[in-house]
Amino acid sequence: MVKRCCWGTCNTDNRYPDRLVGGIRFIPFPKPGRQLEKANRWIRLCGRPHNQLNESILNERGKAKHLYVQSISLMEHQLTGIQIQYLQLLPAMTQ
């Protein structure tokens, strides 16, 4: 299964393992059926256009199962360990 990072303008995926250095993990995007508030917060903070990432896309299993945020995207933006643990994303466009 292909895991794609959907944070900001990141286009990392797991199809080429030799490019994934430094212990990159892919963290699943929260699903609206289980965590609606968290999913909506992630959608807003990821900075993708509405047609690329929205609640209806997350409700479609065929599309949602490939949506992740890579751990490096989180760490590059100087999140603390507690923020990473609870996955409190910063807005993607505040780089």
Helices and strands as residue ranges (DSSP letters): E 4-5, G 17-19, E 26-28, H 36-46, H 55-59, H 61-64, E 67-70, H 71-75, H 81-86
